[in-house]
Amino acid sequence: MNVDQLRELLPVTRDFIYMNTGWAGPTPTSVLSRIAETLEKEAALGPASARGVAFAHDIQDEARAAVASLVNADEEDMTLTHSTREGVNVVLYGMDWQPGDELLICDLEHPALTSPANVLAERMGVKVISVSIPPLSQPSETLNLVTSALSKRTKLVALSHIQYTCGLRIPIKEITSAAHEMGIPVLVDGAQSFGQVEVDMKDLGCDFYALSGQKWLMGPVGTGALYVRRERRGMLEPLFSTNTLETGRESTQRRPLARFALVSQSPGISAGFAEAVRLATDTGIRQIERRAMSLSNLLRERVAPIDGCNLLSPTSPESACGLVTVSLDEWPAEELVTTLQDRFGIVGRTVHGPDGVRFSTHFFNTESEVDKVAETMVKLATEGYQPS
Ligand SMILES: Cc1ncc(COP(=O)(O)O)c(C=O)c1O
């Protein structure tokens, strides 16, 4: 799949410069068709007929196998969820916390992690250690900051693979190996990495990896998965009890992590997830990563010299990715985002800490779109456009 072929499947690219995949990717028409066909077939079979139930199970197995294969995990170690948040909550609330246990996170994290962490602090007396990581850190600096905050009381390290505000990549493999030396498990929030960069469970070595389908993978909203390293299964108790807790049932044997399922999956949405994985696999995750990186490099190069424009994302290849955050002097971030969208058809998003507009450059974006964004930033910085 090349850029033009992929853009054909993304109607939004005809009208907008869509650079907000880090929030939600546009759903390709082939994924939409697969969802519709699956829902129609389910309705025709009867969702709760023997054939309808078998059909739904097959689709879920297909989606689970597809996502496991994309991140080099065994199928048995992967369970479908509806979002990254769900996976993070299954792990955080599934552990046996005691007052004074420490949960190590960092100060750039998304509320998907900070808010359950705060609840654990309030309800269970967990001590949340939030390491301060400068957004432009090199991996060695990040590694040092995290490892020097580990202690005998650390019960879990929980970090995003890529930080959502500034796009900083966290050296998860190195952090995991340092944490494991002290017997501490590692949970990774993969919302911004899955579908954007190569993610390999066997190589990273982490214990839990929560991901979503609606962002860089461009799957439907309401899709995701959680990886649980086999040796760590026993560390978690299900957050909700559902009938899949029963042992010995055929479905539980086939899908051991199904005991952590909170609610049922729609076969239509799961089929869309599987189709989006197929599309990413066809395009090639390495090609996606390479192009996202080369477009973001171009954007960084073009905006960095603009007077009044501040680049808030890392630039080195080890720390950077397809997320580029910038601010403009005199422009509040919200107003900048609204102006870019309403006046210029450029879709980005506001982020805070650091405050700015975040652009996501995906495989389907083009060099001329990057040029247009850079030219627009020049206009806003220098040509008398004012925040209203
Ligand atoms: C780092 C990070 N974690 C979690 C989330 C939430 O993802 P989801 O909506 O799939 O729970 C986001 C969404 O932007 C994110 O950027």
The ligand as a Gaussian input file, in Angstrom:
#p B3LYP/6-31G(d) Opt

LIG

0 1
 C       -0.662000       8.286000      26.073000
 C       -2.153000       8.068000      26.015000
 N       -2.704000       7.157000      26.816000
 C       -4.014000       6.896000      26.783000
 C       -4.849000       7.574000      25.940000
 C       -6.293000       7.243000      25.947000
 O       -6.555000       6.291000      24.970000
 P       -7.926000       5.535000      24.954000
 O       -8.951000       6.541000      24.577000
 O       -7.767000       4.451000      23.950000
 O       -8.140000       5.007000      26.330000
 C       -4.341000       8.540000      25.077000
 C       -5.214000       9.294000      24.162000
 O       -4.880000      10.300000      23.626000
 C       -2.936000       8.780000      25.108000
 O       -2.378000       9.681000      24.291000

